[in-house]
Amino acid sequence: MSTVAVGNKKVGKIHPLKFALWIGCASIMMMFAAFTSAYIVRHAVGNWLEFRLPDVFFVSTAVILVSSMTLHGAYLAFKNGNEKRYKSLLVVSAILGVAFIVLQYQGWMAMQSIGIMLDGNPSGSFIYVISGVHAAHVLGGIAAIIMAILHAFALPFEVTDTRKLRFELTLTYWHFVDFLWLYLLLFFLTQ
């Protein structure tokens, strides 16, 4: 965040790309708020099948939490000039992101194995759709991490304002999809 002088005061000014990312995240959050609101309304109508979420969804939660920590570690290593740690943690973060998607898929397969189908009872359908749309957003984050990896390995290592900004945008988005999954999982568990 840069500062500008307004009269005698210095006021923080957010970078336009960060502002755009926050607007995008707010829009995504509104979409998921609509999904969860529809879930609540449909649940109240009745004909709702109660079932326990497969354990693999909890494993995927741990994986995405760890991926947020490794990506944050990569960012700190980048800022501190620790090239080796920066690159290795970036790669680990991408692997964990892909592992999250694989685990989500396994969760959907586990739901099918207990008779919860996408086109079956609305209770299962909502979980497939909501977690699937979230997974699509995680794929966008994985693409951003892969771009960061390409920059890390293809460009000479140097901490510039431009590269730092790109990394901050990636990190912010990744933390956002992590937080969003925690919200969704807690929502599923409490409904």
Backbone torsions as a table, in degrees:
resi	resn	phi	psi	omega
1	MET	NA	129.8	177.0
2	SER	-96.8	167.2	179.1
3	THR	-120.1	149.3	174.7
4	VAL	-130.3	149.3	179.5
5	ALA	-86.7	128.4	174.1
6	VAL	-124.6	103.2	-173.5
7	GLY	65.6	-124.6	178.9
8	ASN	-94.4	-2.7	-175.5
9	LYS	-104.0	148.9	171.9
10	LYS	-101.6	128.5	-176.5
11	VAL	-116.0	134.6	177.9
12	GLY	-69.0	143.5	-179.5
13	LYS	-129.5	124.8	-178.2
14	ILE	-84.5	143.5	177.8
15	HIS	-63.8	140.5	-178.2
16	PRO	-56.4	-35.9	179.1
17	LEU	-69.7	-36.6	175.7
18	LYS	-66.0	-41.4	178.2
19	PHE	-61.2	-44.3	179.3
20	ALA	-62.6	-40.1	178.2
21	LEU	-63.6	-43.6	179.2
22	TRP	-63.7	-38.0	176.3
23	ILE	-64.0	-43.4	177.2
24	GLY	-61.0	-44.3	178.5
25	CYS	-63.0	-40.3	177.9
26	ALA	-62.6	-39.9	178.6
27	SER	-64.7	-42.8	178.7
28	ILE	-63.7	-42.1	179.5
29	MET	-62.3	-39.0	177.7
30	MET	-63.9	-38.9	178.3
31	MET	-62.1	-44.5	-179.8
32	PHE	-71.1	-30.2	173.7
33	ALA	-63.7	-38.6	176.6
34	ALA	-65.3	-43.3	177.6
35	PHE	-59.1	-47.5	-176.9
36	THR	-70.6	-31.1	174.6
37	SER	-65.5	-43.5	177.5
38	ALA	-62.3	-38.5	177.2
39	TYR	-58.3	-47.8	-178.8
40	ILE	-62.5	-45.9	-179.4
41	VAL	-62.7	-46.1	-179.2
42	ARG	-66.7	-36.2	178.2
43	HIS	-61.2	-37.8	-179.0
44	ALA	-68.8	-22.6	-178.7
45	VAL	-68.5	-31.3	-178.7
46	GLY	109.4	-169.6	-176.4
47	ASN	52.9	48.1	-174.3
48	TRP	-114.9	121.8	-179.7
49	LEU	-86.4	120.7	177.4
50	GLU	-87.7	133.6	176.2
51	PHE	-153.8	158.1	179.8
52	ARG	-87.0	134.0	176.0
53	LEU	-62.9	137.6	176.5
54	PRO	-59.4	145.4	-177.3
55	ASP	-59.0	-26.0	-177.7
56	VAL	-61.3	-25.4	176.7
57	PHE	-66.3	-30.4	177.5
58	PHE	-74.6	-35.8	176.1
59	VAL	-65.0	-42.9	179.5
60	SER	-63.3	-32.8	177.4
61	THR	-64.2	-45.0	177.7
62	ALA	-61.1	-39.9	-178.8
63	VAL	-64.3	-44.3	-178.5
64	ILE	-70.6	-31.8	175.5
65	LEU	-65.2	-43.8	178.5
66	VAL	-64.8	-38.2	179.8
67	SER	-63.5	-34.5	176.6
68	SER	-65.9	-39.6	179.0
69	MET	-67.5	-41.1	-179.3
70	THR	-68.8	-37.3	178.4
71	LEU	-67.2	-39.1	177.3
72	HIS	-65.1	-39.6	175.8
73	GLY	-61.7	-39.1	177.5
74	ALA	-63.0	-41.0	179.2
75	TYR	-63.1	-45.5	178.8
76	LEU	-63.2	-40.8	178.1
77	ALA	-63.8	-39.6	177.2
78	PHE	-60.1	-49.9	-179.0
79	LYS	-62.5	-33.1	-178.0
80	ASN	-89.0	2.8	176.4
81	GLY	78.8	16.9	179.5
82	ASN	-92.0	83.4	-172.7
83	GLU	-59.1	-45.7	-176.1
84	LYS	-62.2	-47.7	179.9
85	ARG	-64.6	-41.8	178.5
86	TYR	-56.4	-50.6	-177.6
87	LYS	-67.4	-43.1	-177.3
88	SER	-67.2	-40.5	179.2
89	LEU	-69.7	-30.9	174.3
90	LEU	-61.8	-46.4	-179.6
91	VAL	-64.2	-43.7	178.4
92	VAL	-60.3	-41.2	179.6
93	SER	-61.4	-42.4	178.5
94	ALA	-64.5	-43.1	179.2
95	ILE	-61.7	-43.2	178.8
96	LEU	-66.2	-35.8	176.3
97	GLY	-62.0	-44.7	177.2
98	VAL	-65.1	-39.3	178.5
99	ALA	-61.3	-37.8	177.0
100	PHE	-59.2	-46.2	179.9
101	ILE	-62.3	-43.9	178.9
102	VAL	-61.2	-42.9	179.5
103	LEU	-66.9	-35.9	175.5
104	GLN	-62.0	-44.7	177.7
105	TYR	-59.4	-43.6	178.5
106	GLN	-63.3	-34.2	175.6
107	GLY	-63.6	-41.6	177.6
108	TRP	-64.9	-39.3	178.2
109	MET	-66.6	-37.4	177.3
110	ALA	-65.1	-37.3	176.3
111	MET	-63.6	-43.1	178.0
112	GLN	-61.9	-37.9	-177.4
113	SER	-67.0	-21.2	175.9
114	ILE	-101.2	12.8	174.2
115	GLY	89.5	12.2	177.5
116	ILE	-96.1	105.4	-176.3
117	MET	-103.4	157.5	178.3
118	LEU	-58.4	-41.8	-177.2
119	ASP	-97.9	19.6	-179.8
120	GLY	-93.4	-133.2	-179.3
121	ASN	-62.5	141.8	-178.8
122	PRO	-55.5	-30.1	-178.8
123	SER	-59.9	-44.3	177.7
124	GLY	-73.5	-39.9	-178.7
125	SER	-58.5	-41.7	178.7
126	PHE	-61.3	-42.1	-178.5
127	ILE	-65.9	-42.8	177.0
128	TYR	-59.6	-48.5	-175.3
129	VAL	-67.2	-48.6	-177.1
130	ILE	-64.3	-46.9	-179.4
131	SER	-69.7	-30.6	177.5
132	GLY	-68.6	-41.4	177.6
133	VAL	-67.0	-38.3	175.6
134	HIS	-62.2	-43.7	179.6
135	ALA	-59.3	-37.0	177.3
136	ALA	-62.2	-38.4	177.5
137	HIS	-69.8	-34.4	175.5
138	VAL	-64.4	-39.1	177.1
139	LEU	-58.9	-38.2	175.0
140	GLY	-61.6	-40.1	176.7
141	GLY	-66.1	-38.7	177.3
142	ILE	-62.7	-40.5	177.5
143	ALA	-60.4	-40.9	178.6
144	ALA	-65.7	-39.9	178.3
145	ILE	-65.9	-39.4	178.0
146	ILE	-62.9	-39.9	175.9
147	MET	-62.4	-39.5	177.6
148	ALA	-64.1	-38.1	177.7
149	ILE	-64.8	-43.2	178.1
150	LEU	-60.0	-43.4	177.2
151	HIS	-63.6	-40.6	-177.5
152	ALA	-62.4	-40.4	-174.8
153	PHE	-94.4	-22.2	-176.6
154	ALA	-93.7	-28.3	-177.1
155	LEU	-100.6	150.9	174.8
156	PRO	-61.2	142.4	-178.5
157	PHE	-70.7	120.0	171.6
158	GLU	-160.7	142.4	-179.7
159	VAL	-91.3	102.8	177.7
160	THR	-112.0	162.4	178.6
161	ASP	-61.2	-39.1	-178.9
162	THR	-65.5	-47.1	-179.6
163	ARG	-67.9	-36.7	177.4
164	LYS	-63.2	-43.6	178.5
165	LEU	-61.4	-46.3	179.1
166	ARG	-58.4	-42.7	-179.3
167	PHE	-66.1	-41.7	178.9
168	GLU	-62.0	-38.4	177.6
169	LEU	-64.6	-44.8	178.4
170	THR	-61.9	-46.0	-178.6
171	LEU	-62.9	-44.3	179.2
172	THR	-61.0	-46.3	-179.7
173	TYR	-63.0	-42.6	-178.1
174	TRP	-64.9	-43.0	176.4
175	HIS	-62.1	-35.8	179.2
176	PHE	-63.5	-48.7	-178.4
177	VAL	-68.0	-28.5	174.4
178	ASP	-64.1	-53.1	178.2
179	PHE	-57.9	-41.3	-179.3
180	LEU	-61.5	-42.1	178.7
181	TRP	-64.6	-40.4	177.7
182	LEU	-60.1	-44.5	177.0
183	TYR	-58.1	-47.6	-177.3
184	LEU	-64.5	-43.9	-179.9
185	LEU	-62.4	-46.1	177.8
186	LEU	-62.6	-37.6	177.2
187	PHE	-61.9	-47.8	179.8
188	PHE	-61.0	-36.8	-177.4
189	LEU	-74.0	-27.0	-175.8
190	THR	-97.7	-5.9	-179.2
191	GLN	-94.4	NA	NA
